[in-house]
Amino acid sequence: MPTARLGKTAELIRFETLPLVRRGWSGDAEAITAIFWAARSRMSYLPALHTFEQTRWWVANIMAPQSELWVAEMRGVPVGFAALQGDWLNHLYLDPAHQGQGIGEALLAKAKYRRRELRLHVFEQNTGARAFYARHGFTVVGGGSDNEEGLPDLEMRWRR
């Protein structure tokens, strides 16, 4: 990246126009759990399957160690994350208070940069996420995964 462009990006992050997207690690499990919980709590169609403590254990012991994690920060505070496994974007969640600020776009851009192809599952009822992914080049290629929520979903794919 040319020095001038890098300097401009650093300035935008410093003035909170852009989020800082950094590699996540196990020490982010608490923040990731809080973001995951807050985002999914807003999805009224989702059944409550797990407690916060169970979710925290899953993030710390299953999801985080098995994923390539990316965390978006504003003012040094994690406000979103993406979790990749192979070509699958298994999770992309934002703190609801920070939606509409380009954070999801920044996380998705990082995931796209890291892969030539991405696949994901999205709940059919999650029209906002479906529209977001469609705007960023994803197309529906199937549906009907065996998710634990037992809700209809769609498989979407993006290719470079």
C-alpha positions in Angstrom: 0.0 0.0 0.0 1.5 3.4 -1.0 2.6 5.5 2.0 0.1 8.3 1.2 -2.8 5.9 1.1 -1.7 4.2 4.3 -1.5 7.6 6.0 -5.0 8.6 4.8 -6.4 5.3 6.1 -4.7 5.8 9.5 -6.2 9.3 9.6 -9.7 8.0 8.8 -9.4 5.4 11.6 -8.0 8.0 14.0 -11.0 10.3 13.3 -13.4 7.4 13.6 -14.5 7.6 10.0 -13.4 4.0 9.5 -13.2 1.2 12.0 -9.9 -0.5 12.7 -10.1 -4.1 11.6 -7.6 -6.3 13.3 -6.9 -10.0 13.8 -8.9 -11.5 16.6 -7.6 -13.8 19.3 -8.8 -15.8 22.3 -8.6 -12.7 24.5 -11.5 -11.2 22.4 -13.9 -14.0 23.5 -15.7 -11.8 26.0 -16.2 -8.9 23.6 -17.2 -11.3 20.8 -19.7 -13.0 23.0 -21.3 -9.6 24.0 -21.6 -8.6 20.3 -23.0 -12.0 19.2 -25.5 -11.9 22.1 -26.6 -8.3 21.5 -27.0 -8.8 17.7 -28.9 -12.1 18.0 -31.1 -10.7 20.7 -32.5 -8.2 18.2 -33.6 -11.1 15.9 -37.0 -11.7 17.4 -37.6 -14.8 15.2 -34.6 -16.7 16.8 -35.5 -19.2 19.5 -33.6 -18.8 22.8 -31.5 -22.0 22.8 -28.5 -21.1 25.0 -27.8 -18.9 28.0 -25.2 -16.1 27.9 -22.8 -18.3 29.9 -23.2 -21.2 27.4 -22.6 -18.8 24.5 -19.5 -17.4 26.2 -18.1 -21.0 26.7 -18.9 -21.8 23.0 -17.2 -18.6 21.7 -14.1 -19.2 23.9 -13.7 -22.9 23.4 -15.2 -23.8 20.0 -15.8 -20.8 17.7 -12.7 -18.7 18.4 -10.1 -21.4 18.4 -11.5 -23.0 15.2 -11.9 -19.7 13.2 -9.9 -17.0 11.6 -11.3 -14.1 13.5 -11.4 -10.4 12.5 -12.5 -7.8 15.0 -13.7 -4.2 14.1 -12.9 -1.5 16.7 -14.1 2.0 17.1 -12.2 4.1 19.7 -10.4 0.9 20.8 -13.7 -0.9 21.6 -14.7 -4.0 19.7 -18.0 -3.4 17.9 -18.1 -6.2 15.3 -16.5 -9.4 14.3 -16.2 -11.9 11.4 -15.3 -15.6 11.7 -14.0 -17.5 8.8 -13.4 -21.3 8.4 -12.1 -22.2 5.0 -14.3 -20.5 2.4 -17.2 -20.2 4.9 -18.0 -16.9 6.5 -19.6 -18.5 9.5 -20.3 -15.3 11.5 -20.4 -11.6 10.8 -22.1 -9.7 13.7 -22.1 -6.1 14.8 -23.1 -4.4 18.0 -26.6 -3.1 17.0 -25.7 0.4 18.2 -23.0 0.5 15.5 -25.0 -0.7 12.5 -25.1 1.5 9.4 -21.6 3.0 10.0 -19.6 0.9 7.4 -18.3 -1.6 10.0 -20.0 -4.6 8.5 -18.7 -3.5 5.1 -15.1 -3.2 6.5 -15.3 -6.7 8.0 -16.7 -8.2 4.8 -14.0 -6.4 2.8 -11.4 -8.1 5.0 -13.0 -11.5 4.5 -13.1 -11.0 0.7 -9.5 -9.9 0.7 -8.5 -13.1 2.5 -10.5 -15.5 0.2 -11.2 -16.0 -3.5 -14.7 -17.3 -2.7 -17.0 -17.0 0.3 -20.0 -19.0 1.3 -22.4 -18.3 4.1 -25.8 -19.2 5.5 -28.3 -16.5 6.3 -31.8 -16.9 7.8 -34.6 -16.3 5.3 -36.2 -14.0 7.8 -33.0 -11.9 8.1 -33.9 -9.6 5.2 -31.5 -6.9 6.2 -28.5 -9.3 6.1 -29.7 -10.8 2.9 -29.9 -7.4 1.3 -26.5 -6.5 2.7 -24.8 -9.5 1.2 -26.6 -9.1 -2.2 -25.3 -5.5 -2.3 -21.8 -6.9 -1.9 -22.0 -9.4 -4.7 -23.4 -12.5 -3.0 -25.9 -14.6 -4.8 -28.3 -17.3 -3.5 -27.1 -20.7 -4.5 -29.3 -23.0 -2.3 -30.9 -23.3 1.0 -32.0 -25.7 3.7 -29.0 -26.2 6.0 -29.5 -28.2 9.2 -29.2 -25.3 11.6 -29.8 -25.7 15.3 -32.5 -23.1 15.3 -34.6 -25.2 12.9 -35.3 -22.1 10.8 -35.3 -21.8 7.0 -32.1 -20.4 5.6 -30.3 -19.7 2.4 -26.8 -20.4 1.2 -25.2 -17.5 -0.5 -21.9 -17.3 -2.4 -19.4 -14.7 -3.6 -16.6 -15.2 -6.0 -13.7 -12.8 -6.8 
